[in-house]
Amino acid sequence: MNIVARKEKKFLISIDNYYKYSNYLSKILDEDPNNGSNGYTIRSLYFDTLNDRDFEEKESGIELRRKIRLRLYNPEDDYAILEMKQKQGDSQLKRSLKISRADASSLIQGQYNVLLNYNEEFSLECYGIMNMYCYRPKTIVEYKRKAFIAKENSIRVTFDKDIVATESNFNIFDKNLLMYPVMDKYNVILEIKYNYFLLSYIKDALNLVNQSELSVSKYILARNVGKNANIKM
């Protein structure tokens, strides 16, 4: 199991500023080795309760809340990563566990007992929570990410764009998902993740952003599009 406790700041920026800031950061930070020429793809399947408890708590700004998701980087991978993110004031606790492709597929079908196969307290906690509160798959979100790293203080600066989603097919391993955009393609989410405090030279660089910090969630963006589509129908 992997445990990460950190602070996060998010900003919504234009695609033009994305190119400007990412070019600047490439000169002062290390690039994520997975970046390639155009970043890398992330796909996440989000679970929520039958009455959308996590969605409603995020929308209401509840201080203590959680998100549970399966994440992968390539639909052909033989594994997925089960993650739980918990908001605690201005900090985020993220715990994750690598599980097999077969077990991930079982989770999608609501067969949470496969989590008992892992000798981890985290997997047992997820088993209890997902059963107790009747978690079910709700949406798949996919996007392109470009990331930069400062090894001091475990700082990561990420740019997420081309965000799309689907609520019609929850097979996260399907290479041919039909997905719809959930955000203007000319907007990009800039996110800074760090432990305890930001180093001054990175803080100075981010002051160039000149945007107000905001609370934006790709899960909420995707669900809002799906809910609005259902209302129009």
N, C-alpha and C positions, 0 to 999 in steps of 0.2 A: 504494500500500500504506500502511496505517496501522499504527503501532507504538506500543504503550502498555506501559510497565513500571511496576508499582505493587505496593503491599501491599494485602492484603485481610483483613478480619475478618468473621466470620459468626456470627450468633446466631439461635436459634430462639425466637420470641416468640408470645404468644397474639394472637388477633384483636383482643381488647380493647385490648391494649397497642399494637398496630399503629395503631389509631385515635388513641390518646393521643399516641404518639410522633410520628406523621406530622403531627398537628395542631400539636404543639409546634415541630417542625422547619420547618413552613411559615412560622413567624414569624421565624426566624433565618437561613434559607437560601432560595435561589431555587428555584422548582419547575422541573423539566424541562419545556420548552415542549410536549412531547408528552403530558404527563400527562392533560390533560382533567379531567373530574370524577372519574374512577375509574381513573386510570392508563392504561397502554397495553399491548397484547398483544405478547408475544415468542414466536416459535416456532423451535425449533432441531432440526435433524436431526443426531444424533451418529453418527460413524463409529468403528469399532474394528476390530482385527485379527480374523482368523478364530478365534483362541484367546483373544480378549478381553484382550489385553495391557494396554491402558490401564485397563480396569475393574479387573483384578487388581492393577495397580501402585497405583491409588488405594486399594483396599481394604487393601493391605498397608502403606500409608503410605510408599511409596518417595519419597524427596526430589525426585528429578529425574523428571518424568513429563509427559505431554502429553495434550491432548484436541483432536480435530479435529471441526469441525461446520460445517454450513450454517445461517445464521440469516436470518430475515425478520420483517417486522412486519405484513405484509398479504399474504395468499395471492394477491392480484391484482397484486402488484408485478411489474415486468418484470425484476427482478434479485434476487439473494440475496447474502449476504456469507459468504465462506469465511473461517473463523477457525481459528487454532491457538493454544491456551493452553498455556504451558509453566510448570510449577511449578519454581522454583529456590530452595530453602530457604524463607524466609518471604516471598518475592516472587513475583509472577506477571508473565510476559511474554506479552502478547497481540498477535498480528499478524493483520491482516485484509485482505481484497481483495474488492472489489465485482466480481461476475461476472454475466453475462447469465442470464436465466431459462432459456434453451436450454442453456447450458453447465452450469448447476446441475442440470438434469434429466439431462444426460449423466453427471454425477458420480454421481447416484443409481443409474444403470444400470451403474456400474463403468467408464465410459469416461473414464479420467483423462487421456487425451491432449489433451483440450480445454484443460487447464491450460498446454499449450505455446503457446497462442495469446496469452498475456499476457506482456508484456516485463517481468517482475518476477522477482527472485531468489526471492521467497517462493513464487510459483506453481510455479517449477521444483522448489523444495524439497518442496512438498506432493506434486507429481507423483512425485518419487523415493520419498518415504516411503510414500505410499499404494499404490504399486506393489510396493515392496520387501517391505512387511509385510502385503500383501493386506488392506487396509482395505475394509470393507463397511458399508453402513448398518445400524444396530442399533436405534435408537429415535428417535421424535420426541417432544419435550417442549414443552409450551405452558403459559404462565402469564401472569398479570396483574402488571405492575410499576408502582410509583409511585416516582419518583426525585426527589431533591433535590440541588442543586449548590452548592458553594462554589468560586468561581472561583480563589481563592487555593489554590495547591498541588493543583489539579485534583481536589478531593475530591468524591466522589459517595456519597450514602447512598441505598440502594434497599430497597424492601419488595416481596417476591415472594410472591404468594398464588394460590390456585386452580390449583395445579400438576397438570396432567394429562399423559398420555402414551399412545403406541400403539406396538406392535411388529408390527402386522398390515398396515400400509400406510405406505410410506416416501415417498409423494408429498407433499412439503412444501407444494406449491401447492394441494392438494386442500382446498376450503373446507368439506367435509363429513366430516372425519376422525372416526371413532368412537374416543373416547379415554376412558381410565379414570383416576380419581384416584390419585395416588401419595403423598399426604400428607393428614393430617387437615385438613379445610377450616377448622378453627378455629386452625390454626398458620400462621405467616408467617415467612419467612426474611428477616432483616434483615442487610444487607451494607454494609460501609463500605470504599470503595476510595480509596486516597490515595497520593501520592508522598512518600517519605522519612519524613514525620512528620505527625501530626494536629495541627491548630491547637487551642490550649488551650480555646477556647470550645466547639468541637465535641466535644472529649474530655469536657468537663464535662457537656455535654448527653447524651452516650452513656452516661455513668456512671449515668444514670437507668434504663438498661435492666436493670441488676441481674441479668444472666444470664451464665452461663459461656460463653466463646467455644467454638465447636465447628467441626468440619470436616464440612460437609454439602455434598453435590453433587447437583444435580437429575438429572444423568445416572445417578449411582449409585442414587438413590431409584427412578428409573424402571426401571432394569435389574433391581433387586432384586425389584420387584413382578412383572415379567415372568418372571424365573427361578423365583420361588416358585410362580407360577401353573402353570408347566410341570412343576414337581415334583409338584404336587397332581394334575395330569392323569395 
